[in-house]
Amino acid sequence: MEQEYTVVEHLTELRKRLVIISLAFVVSLGIGFAIATRILNFIKMQPTAANVEWNVFGFTDGIMIYFKCALLLAILITLPIALHQIWLFVKPGLSEAEAKGTAWFIPASFFLFLAGVSFSYFVMFPMMLNFMSNINQSIGATETYGMNQYFSFLFNLVIPVGIVFEMPIVIMFLTKLGIVTPASLRKMRKVAYFALVVLGVLISPPDFISDILIIVPLLVLFEFSIIISSWTLKRTNKRVAEMALKE
């Protein structure tokens, strides 16, 4: 009977956290709709968009871009709140030391997501845009870009790269839980490389240069994740040894 109550209690707590995350997302989406126009105008003034005319080829193009921009802003605002709620949900099952040791995962995860978004927008996106524009000009094509195509290309790049940049923190968390180890990561390196190459090809535009610009950072992130995993395992083992000595 106590076990059933515990399960119900956990489900109630989970529902509470999901409700908070949902409310945060709805409020964030409202904020996104309120300032989406300013964000779009800001993007319009950037060097990457200076020579691109935002044509619309359908009545719904403008509103779809408006919605996508608001959605991206909502995700950015909701992400740290969602991470905090997840941490609060698992916190009762952690020791005091584990709770303190995992609290900083929240700002670190948010920082990595922002780093991925910034890297993709300020580095990868201009390079891809310039490369494809040069190819179009070299074959004598007249460039007439649609607003929907421009932003779909931008959002399809920015969001996946931002998520992929979470890899080191996810690996660190799994190492703390004992699910993965540096040795297991090294053993699966070939499989991981293949999976990352496939992922890079899927989220990048269909050209070789764009594939390379995404695949290389993914592979670097994986190698960095192995280093992070090694460091985490050493710290965890050291902490366990210190606690054993105290006992």
Protein Blocks (a to p, Z undefined) as FASTA:
>chain_A
ZZmmmmmmmmmmmmmmmmmmmmmmmmmmmmmmmmmmmmmmmmmmpmklmmpccddfbfkl
mmmmmmmmmmmmmmmmmmmmmmmmmmmmmmmmpcfklmmmmmmmmmmmmmmmmmmmmmmm
mmmmmmmmmmmmmmmmmnopacdddfklmmmmmmmmmmmmmmmmmmmmmmmmmmmnomac
fklmmmmmmmmmmmmmmmmmmmpccbfklmmmmmmmmmmmmmmmmmmmmmmmmmmmmmmm
mmmmmZZ
